[in-house]
């Protein structure tokens, strides 16, 4: 069991420390690269700077066109940074002699730009000054003004970066450092970067504690301001519960408890089928598809292969549906069901609306795009869909959407042309990876950002047998930023307001296949091992944990300091399930727990069917998984199976679990079953203190 999940990587420590270059040709995804001329300009700068040829070094750097500022080059420790950030960092690293020469050459240009930083072009001009002329005598003033603009616009991350750059990279600035420290602290607090706030307070607090600062109409010593800001920002960030599996007592199930209600959608599909038709249906991937589900209030919404429906949680009554389930039989007879990735169907519900990701399963085009649609939660009426909006032409949405700050974020991929599908057209013919921000109520595109260029061709499978899981991006929102794990070797951070890419991190993953491939699979071939689903990034305090679909390492990223906090070898078949302040829970061939302090394996628990996909309940008081043999409850401390509830889902292929205030809802490939969260009389037993001792920790 240990070997299957935590296989040794076989690499030496120095090999494991090597980072992935954005320019490596075997990388499946490349962030928008800077031109070869731009990279040569940085090389020229380094060569001339080492020789003390300051004028030639500066000219080499400023030969870079401004249009290249948002393109990407390799940075330190595996991070991929913009040309603008790279240019600022190499200038900041100049010797005092080099900086003096640099100012002699460029102070006059910078002052002219600063005089022009007014009106509609003020922010753009200040951004150019911060990027290109930060080390000039007026660069500090430009950075300070830019920080003020960002702060007023609510872009606290960017404001903090401006003021922190002043403190760390411009010690010669004549701006009051105490005031800059307090402003940086305010921005960090608003951005939720608590650990950096504490580090700034420890580093700068004593140095400027007695200096009087007036900010936002408050006049006090800098130390007083910093203490107030720290107190108002709340306690230090904690990992919190392992997942959003619901509060209250743990679900307590017993074999005697029957389902409160059950929706048998699979039976509606197969009703009236002949034995031959039923056998044909069960041989397709459709028969094993588990509906994507979401809960808002007292309604459960489901997306079953593009058929959207709503169920009342109290009664199990079907409130509405977008189409009849039996229509799915037609897609089976047409044969293209094997070409459709059933795990790409997604759903999200909030504020009286339901957003779904799907496609017409009867469309014979195996490259048909997945569309995003919005419906009214009360009756299922269609509000808008991406196929009707020109902004989304040629976009194939991939991965579940994310709703944050009244904005819908989703990843998308440009459609693959026929020529590029067979490797034609070179790199420019390859599809692009995008992240999009959408206004939820009407589908208006707020921004669309290119994150990378795919080097890897598509894989298509025909006709029988399991498909290999293709990478699907997963999104995470944190403190004004959207993180996208592409599952193709890149984690990227984007500004949630503007969509600007701050940086990327290149982690190890399988090399790319340069051309698309058709793989013919016949039913007499041996069945492939189950493939593990993509897992989303997890928050652990100020760290972001990632594990790529085809990566053999878990990476803990400190996003605010742009550092790799730690990494650990792991089997490629593992996926992230949940985390608390002491333990990381993993799925794959087995359920497992990893101690975060020593990063050693605490336990593994083999469960029927493994833990390759499906939504688990992950809480500090227990872990619950739906399997073909029932719902297994696992002790999170030891991995021991506490009990098995064999309800009315046995025989199904596993699926998802959702915990509401009253119910434990099990979603399989056949039914949606709702069980009482606690059996009748459990509350009375708990009050009388006669419950089972092993469950007292979960009460």
N, C-alpha and C positions, 0 to 999 in steps of 0.2 A: 504493500500500500504506500509506503514511504517513497519507494522508487517511482511509482506511477505519477505521483503529484509533485514531489520535490526532487526530481532527477538532477543529478549533478551536472553542471554545465560543462565540465571538462576543460575550462579555459583557465589559464594562469591569471593571477591578480592584475598583472600589468596589461594583459589583453582585455580583461573585463573593464579596465579603466579607459580604454580607447573610446572616443566619441565618434558619432556619425557625421560626416561632412554632408552638407546640402548638395554638393556637387558630385557625390559618388554615383556613378552610372547605374549601380545595381539597387539603388534606393527606389521603392515603388512610388513615392510621392516626393516631389521637390517643391519647396516654397518658391514663389516667384523670384528667379535668380537675377542678380545684377549682371550687367553685360561683362564680357571679357575685358573690355577697355576699362571698366570701373575697377575690376580686380587688379588689373595691371597698374592702375593709378595708385592703389594702396601699396603695391609692391614697390613702385617707384618712390613713393613717399618714404617708406622704410629705408630704402637704399640710400637716398639722398640725406635723410635725417641722421643716419649713422655716420655719414661723412661730414656732417655739419654744414651741408649745402642747403641752408634754410630756405633761401628764395626758390631754388629749384624744387625742394620738397613741397613747399606751399603751392607752387604752381601746379605740380602734379596732382595734388589733392583737389584743387579748385578747377581742374580740367573735367571733373566729374559733372555731368549735366544734372540740373536740379530734378529732372524727371526720374533720375535713378535713385533719388533719396528714399523712396518707399520700397525699393527692391531689397533683396536679402543676400547676405554674405555670412560666412561662418564666424561665430563669435567664440567666447571662451567656454570650455567645459561642456561641449555638445549643444549649446544654445545657438540659435540662428537669429541674427539681429539685422535691423535695417541698415542701409548705407548711411543714413543720417546719424544713427546711434554710433556706428563704427567710426564715422568721421569725427564725431565729438570726442570719443574715447581716445583716439590716437593723438588728437591735438592736446587733450588734457595730460597725456603721458609725456609730452615734450619736456626737455630740460628747461631750466630758467633761461638759459641763453637762447634756446629755440623759441620759447614763448616771447621773449623780448623782440627777437627778429620778426616773429609772426605778427606781432602788433604793429611793428613799424610798417609792414607791408599792407595790412588790412584794416587798421583802425579807421582810416578815412572812409572806406567802403561801408564799414559797419555803421558809422555815425550817420551817413547819408540814408541808409536803410531805416535806422531808428527814427530819423526825422520824418520819414514817409509812413511810419506805422500809425496811421490814423484812419478813422472811418471804417468803411466796409472791408478794407484790406488789412486792418490792424492785426488781427490774429494770425493771418497767413504770413505777414511780414515778420512778426515776432517769432513765429515758429521757424522761419528761415534763419533768423538771427540766432536762435537757440541751437539750431542744428549745425549751422555753418560757421558762426562767428562768436561762439560762446566764450572763447578765450580772449577776445578783444577787450579793450577798456570799457566798452559799453555793453558787452555780452551779459554781464551780471544784471544790469538794469533791465535788459530785454527779458531775461529769464524771470525776474521778479514780476514784471508787468504781465507776462504770459501766465505765471502762476495765479495772479489775481483774476485774470480773465477765465481761466479754467475753473477756479473756485466759484466764481459768480455763476457759471453755467452748470454747476453741479458735477463737473468732471474732477472729482477729488483725487483720484489716483494720479492723474496727470499733473494736477497742481502740486501734490506732494513731491512728485519726481522733479519738478522744476526747483523747488526750494531745497530739497535734499542735495541736488546737484550743486547748488550754490554753497551749501555748507561743506560738502566733501571735495569739490573740485575747484572751488574758487576761494581759497583761504585769503587771497589778497584783496577780495572785494571790500569796498568801503561801505557797503550796506550794513546796517546794524545786525550783527549775528544773533543777538538775543531775540530781536523781532522776527528774523527769518526762522529761528528755531521754533518760536511759538506758532507762527503761521504753518510751518511744516507739521507740527503736532496736531493742529486743528484739522488739516487735510487728512492726515493719517487716521485720526479718530473717525472722521466722517466716512472714510473709505473702508473702515473696518479692519485696518492693518494694526491690530492691537500690539502684537509682539514688536513691531518696528517702533511704535509709539513708546513702549517701555524702554527699548534700547536707546532711542533718541533722548528720552528723559534721563537715563542713567549716564549717557555720554556727555550731553550738553547742559543738563540741569544744574549741576554744581558749578560749572564754569561760568554760567551767566545768571545764576540764581538771584543775585541781588540787584541786577540791572532792571530799571523800571521800564515797562513796556505798556503802551496804550494800543489796544486792539478792540475793534467793535465797540468803542465807547467805554471800555473798561481799562482803568489805569491801575497797574499793580506790578509787583516784581515778577520777573520771568518765572521764577520757581513757583510762585503762587498760581500763575496762569497754567503752568504745566501740570501742577497737582489737580487743579480744577478740571482741566481737560481730561486727564486720566480717570478721575472719579466719575465724570459725566458719561464717559464712553463705556462704562460698565466693567464687569469682571473680565479677566483674560479669557480668550476663546477656548472652549472645551470641545472635545470631539462629540459630546452629546450622545444621544441614543445611537445605537448601531444603525438604525434606519428609521424611516417614518412609518413604523409598523403599528402605530396607534398607541395611545396612552391607556391608562387604567390597568386593571388586573390582566394577567395572562389568560389566554383561552384555555379552558379546562374541559377537555372532551372525554367522553366515555362511549363505549360501544353501544350502549342502550339508547343513545340519543339519535333520533331520526332527523332527516333534513326538514327544516321549517318550510322550504319550498325548493323546487328544482325546475330549471328550464332545459328541456331536452332538444336542443337545436339540431344535433346530428341526426336524430330520429326523423326530423322533418325533412332532412335532405334525402335520406335513404328510403322514406316511405314510398311504397309502390314499386321499388326496384325489383327486377327479376334477379335470381341468383347470379347470373352472369354479370349483370350490371352492378350488383353489390360487390362481387369479387373485383370488378374493374375499378370501382370507387376505392375500395380498401387498398388497392395497389398503388394509389397515387399519394403524393405528398399532401394533397388537400385533406385527406381523411385524418391525418395526424395534426392538423393545424389547430392551435389553441387561440381563441379570440383574444385580441388586445382589449383590455378593460380599463375603465376609470370610474371613480365614484365622486359625485358632487351632491352634498346634502343627503337626501334619502333616495337617490336614483343611481343605479349602476348603468353605465353606457358600455357597449361592446362593439367591436369592429371585427366581424367574422368574414375574412376574405373579401372585404369591401361591402358587405352587408351590415349596415349599422342599425343597432336597435337599443332600446332603453327598457330597463326593468325596474319596477318599484321594489325597493329593498324590504319594505314591510310585508308585502303580500306575495312577491314573486310574479306579479301580473306584468305581462308584456304591454308596455305603454304605447310604443310605436316601433316601426321598423321601416327601413328604406326600400327593401325588396324582399320577396319570398325566398326562403332558404332553398327550396327545391330547385330553383333556377341554377344552382351550382352543378347539378347533374349534367347540364349541357356542356359545361367546360370540361368535364371529365371525358366525355365522348370525343371531344375535339383533340385531345392529346397534348395540349400545351401546358397542362397543369404541372408537368415535371420541370418546366422552364421557369416557373414563378417561385420566388423566394417568399414563402408564406410568413416568415418572421419579419418582413418589412412592413406589414400592415400595423398601423399604430393609431392611438386615440388619446385625446387630452380633453378634459372638461373643466370649466370654471366660469363663474359669473354669467350663468344662463346660456352659455354657448358650448358647443362640442366641435372640436377640430379633429379631423380624421385624415390619415394618410393611406391611400389605396390606389388600385387600378382596376380596370374591367378585366376580370379573369377570363371572360369569353373572347377577349381580343386576341386574334391569332398571332399578332406581332409580339414575339418574345422580348423585344426591346421597348415595348410600350412604357411610357414614363409613369411613375407614381405621382399622383396628384394630391394636393392639399385642399381640403374642403371644410367649410364652416357651416354648422347647422344650429338651429334653435333647439335648446335643450328640452323645451316643453312639448314640442310636437315633431321635431325632426325636419322641419322645413329647411331647405337649402338657402343659405344667406349669400355665400359666394364660393367659388372654386377657382383654383389657380389656372385651370385650362381655359377659363373665360377671360383671363387678364393677360395682356400682352407682355407685362414685365417678366412673366415666368415662362415665356416661350423657350423651349429647348432645355428647360431645367428638369432634371429627374431628382425628386426629393428622396433623400436617403437618411434613415435614422429618425427616431422619435422627436417631435417638437418639444420646445421648452418655453414656458410662460414665466416671465419675470418683468417686474416694473411695467406692467400693462403693455408688454411687447412680446410678440411671438418670435422666437428664434428657432431656426431649423437649418440643417445642412442640406446641400444639394450638389448635384453633379451635372455638368453639361453633357447633353446626349452624345453618345458615340456614333460618329458617322460610319457609313459602310466602308469607306476607304481606310479610315484609321482602325477599324475593327480588325483588318487583316494586316495591320502594321504599316500602312502607307501614310505618307504625309509627314513623317518625321515627328519630332517633339511637338511642333506647332499643331499637329493634327490630333494630339492627345486630349482627352477630356480634362476639365478643370474641376477642382474641389472648391465649393463656395460655402460660405455661411451667410444667411439672409436674416434680416430683421423685418418683421411684417406687423402692420397695425391689425390687431385681432378682429376688430368689428367689421372691417370692410375689405381686408386683404391688401391694403395699400402697401407697396414696397417702400420701406424706410431707408434701407441700404442693402447692398450686396457686395461682399468682399471675397476676392479670390485668395484662398489659403494655399493652394498648391496645384501643381501640374502632375497628372498621373503618367508614369512611365510604363505601368503595367497594363497589359491587355485584359479584356474581360474573359471570364471562363463561362462556357455554356455547356449544359449537360442534356443529353438526350439518350435514352428515352425512359429507362427504368432505373431505379436505385437512388440512394441518398445523394444530395448535393453537398459539395463542400461549402462551408459558410464563407460568404464574402464579407469583407470589412464594411461595417456600418458605423459612421461617426456617432459619438455620444457627446452631449453638451452638458456643461455645468456653469451655473451663474454664481459669482462670488464678488461682492464689494465693487460693483460697477464694471466688472469684466466678465466676458463670456469665454470659457475655455472649451476647446473642441479637441477631443482625442479622435484623430482620424482613423485610428486602428490600421494605419498604413505607415507607421514609423514617425509620425509627427504629432506633438501636442502643441497647440497654438493658443495664444491669449489675444483676445480682441477687446477693444473698448466698446462697451455696450451702447454708448450713445452715437458714436460716429462710425463704428465698424472698422476703425484703423487697427491693423495687426501690430501689437507691441513687440512680440517675439515668438519664436518657435523653439521647441526642444526636440532634437532628433534622438529617438531611442532605437535600440536594436530590434530588427524585425526580419522576416524572411526576405531574401532578394526578389526583385521583380522578375516577371516573365515578360519579355519584350513584345511578344505577340499574343493576340487573342487565340484561344484554343477551344475547339469543340471536343468534348469528351463523350464518347458513346458508351453507355452503360447498359448491359443486358441483365435481365433478372436472374440468369444462371450464374452471374459473377458473384464472388464472395461479398457479403455485406460489409461496407466500410464501418469503422468505429464511429460512434456518435460524435458530432462536432460540437464544440463549445460555443455558446453565444458570446457576442461582444459585451463587455461590461463597461459601465460608465465610470468616470472619475469620481473619487471619494474625497471628502474633506476630512483632514485630521488636524484640528487646530488651524494653524496657518499653512499647513502643507496640503498639497494636492497629490493623491495617490493614483497612479495609472498602471494599467497592465494591458498592453496591446494584444489583439487577437492572435497574432503570429509572433509574439515576442516571448522570450524565455526569461524575462526579468520583471520584477515589480520595481517601480521607480517612485520615490517620494521627492516631489519638487517643491522648493521654496519659491513661489512665484514672484514675490515682492523683491527678493534679493537676487533673483535669477541664479539660483544655486540648486545643485542636486544634493539634497540632504542625505539620502542613502538609497541604495538599491540592493536587491537580493535576487539570486537565481531562483527560477521557478519553472515548472513544467509549462509548455505552451498550452496545454489543455486546461490550465487553471483560469478562473475568472474571479473578479472581486465581487463580493456579496454585500458586505457591510463592515463597519468599523466602530469601535468605541475607544476610550482612552487607553486601553490595555491590549486589545485583541483585534486582529484583522481576520475576518471570516472569508473563506475561499470555497468556490465550487469547482466542478470539473468531474473527473471520474469518481471522486469522493467529496464529501463535505469535510472541511478542515479548518483549523484555527491556528493562527500564527501569533506568537507572542511578540508584541511590538518593541519591548525593551531590549530583548536579546535577539529578536528576529529569528527565533527558533520555532520549530514545529511543536505545538502543544498536544494536538491529537488529530486523528483522522477518523471519519465515520463512513463506512461504505453503506450506501442506501440503494434500494432497488431502482434500476434505471440510471443511477449516477445523479450528478447534479450539474448537468451540462447547460441547461437553460431553465426557464421558469422563474417566477418571482417568489422568493421565500419570505417568510416573516423572520426578521432578524432583530431580536431584542436582548437586553441584558439578562432577562429571566428565562430565555428559551429561544430555540430555533425550531421552526416548523416548515416542513416541506411536503408537498403533495406528490405522491409516487404512485405507480401502478398497483401497489399493494396497500394503499391507504395513506393517511396523513401521519407522518412520523414527527414526534416531538423529541428534540435532542437537547441534552444538558450543555449549555455553552461553556461550562467550566471543564468538563471531562470528555465530552463527545459521546457519552452514553445515551442510548435510546431510552427515554423515560417511559414512553408508551406509544402505542400504535392505534390510531382510530380508523377502523375499517368501515367507512361510511358507505354512501351510495355511489362512489366514484371508482371503486376497485375495477381493474381491467382497463381503465383509461390509460393514456400515455403520460400521465403527470400533467403539470400545468402550473397555474399561478394561485397564490393565496392572497386574499385581501381581508384585513381586519377592520370592522366598523365598530361603532359603539355597542352594538348588540349582537352582531353576527360575525362568524368566520365564513367567508365566501370562498369556495373552491371552484376554479375555472379549469376544466379539462378540455380535451378535444371532442368530448361528447356532450357534456352538460355544464351548467352553472348551478351549483348546489350551495344553499345557505344553511349553515348549522348554528344553533344557539351558541353564543360565545361561552356560556357556562350552562351546564345541564340544570333542569329544574331542581330546586332545593339546595343548590350549591351555595347561595348566599346565606341560607339559614345555617348550613354546616360550618361555613367560615365564621359566622358570628358566635357559634357555640364552641368553636375551637376543636372540633372533632375531625378536621380534615386530615388528609394524608400528610405526614411530616415532610415528605419529599417535595410537596408543592407549596410549603409555607413561604419559601423565598419568592414565589411568583404571585403571592396574594397581594 
